[in-house]
């Protein structure tokens, strides 16, 4: 079966949404920490523009990355695991075949 055709039970949808939200919160915490460090390092106007460019890029990346679409969740979760935003054990309760696919994709 194609991963985009996987069925998600009600319980799996709850687990997936909680994990998705957790990864988003972690990403935002990382971003805030990074921005705070960059702000402390501002000494010239070029640093301000560099921060602006960084924030514009991050907003675009985050907006694209956090699209909650069931057809892509296997790939989304694999990316989160690979990026250290989520741990496989936080997806406990998903069907074992889904967890296996996520783990395999996260290794690449």
C-alpha positions as CSV (number, residue, x, y, z in Angstrom):
1,X,0.0,0.0,0.0
2,X,1.2,3.5,-0.9
3,X,2.0,5.6,2.3
4,X,-0.4,8.3,1.0
5,X,-3.2,5.8,1.1
6,X,-2.7,4.7,4.7
7,X,-5.7,4.7,7.0
8,X,-5.5,6.5,10.3
9,X,-7.8,5.3,13.1
10,X,-9.3,7.9,15.5
11,X,-6.7,7.0,18.2
12,X,-3.9,7.3,15.7
13,X,-5.2,10.7,14.6
14,X,-5.1,11.9,18.2
15,X,-1.6,10.5,18.7
16,X,-0.4,12.1,15.4
17,X,-1.9,15.5,16.2
18,X,-0.3,15.6,19.6
19,X,3.1,14.6,18.2
20,X,2.7,17.1,15.4
21,X,1.9,19.9,17.9
22,X,4.8,18.8,20.1
23,X,7.3,19.0,17.2
24,X,6.0,22.4,16.3
25,X,6.4,23.7,19.8
26,X,10.0,22.4,19.9
27,X,10.8,24.0,16.6
28,X,9.4,27.3,17.8
29,X,11.4,27.1,21.1
30,X,14.6,26.5,19.0
31,X,13.8,29.4,16.8
32,X,13.2,31.8,19.8
33,X,16.4,30.7,21.4
34,X,18.3,31.3,18.1
35,X,16.7,34.7,17.6
36,X,17.5,35.7,21.2
37,X,21.2,34.8,20.6
38,X,21.3,36.7,17.3
39,X,19.6,39.8,18.9
40,X,22.3,39.8,21.7
41,X,25.0,39.8,19.0
42,X,23.6,42.8,17.0
43,X,26.2,45.5,16.8
44,X,25.7,47.1,13.4
45,X,22.7,47.7,11.1
46,X,23.8,44.8,8.8
47,X,23.2,42.5,11.7
48,X,19.6,43.7,11.8
49,X,19.0,43.0,8.1
50,X,20.7,39.6,8.5
51,X,18.2,38.8,11.3
52,X,15.3,40.0,9.2
53,X,16.4,37.7,6.3
54,X,16.9,34.8,8.7
55,X,13.4,35.3,10.1
56,X,11.8,35.6,6.7
57,X,13.5,32.4,5.6
58,X,12.5,30.5,8.8
59,X,8.9,31.7,8.5
60,X,8.7,30.3,5.0
61,X,10.4,27.0,6.1
62,X,8.1,26.5,9.1
63,X,4.9,27.4,7.2
64,X,5.8,24.8,4.6
65,X,7.0,22.2,7.0
66,X,4.0,22.2,9.4
67,X,1.2,21.3,7.0
68,X,-0.9,18.7,8.8
69,X,-2.0,16.5,5.9
70,X,-2.7,12.8,6.7
71,X,-1.4,11.7,3.3
72,X,2.1,13.1,4.1
73,X,2.3,12.4,7.8
74,X,4.7,9.4,7.5
75,X,7.2,11.6,5.7
76,X,6.5,14.6,8.0
77,X,7.1,12.5,11.1
78,X,10.3,11.0,9.6
79,X,11.6,14.5,9.0
80,X,10.7,15.5,12.6
81,X,12.6,12.4,13.9
82,X,15.6,13.1,11.7
83,X,15.7,16.7,12.8
84,X,15.5,15.8,16.5
85,X,12.1,17.4,17.0
86,X,10.3,14.1,17.8
87,X,11.3,10.7,19.1
88,X,9.9,7.5,17.8
89,X,8.6,6.6,21.3
90,X,6.4,9.7,21.1
91,X,4.5,8.0,18.3
92,X,3.7,4.9,20.4
93,X,0.2,3.7,19.6
94,X,0.5,4.1,15.8
95,X,0.3,0.9,13.8
96,X,3.6,-0.9,13.8
97,X,3.9,-0.7,10.0
98,X,3.7,3.1,10.2
99,X,6.3,3.3,12.9
100,X,8.6,1.0,10.9
101,X,8.2,3.3,7.8
102,X,8.8,6.4,9.8
103,X,12.0,4.9,11.4
104,X,13.3,3.7,8.0
105,X,12.7,7.1,6.4
106,X,14.3,8.9,9.3
107,X,17.5,7.0,8.8
108,X,18.1,8.5,5.3
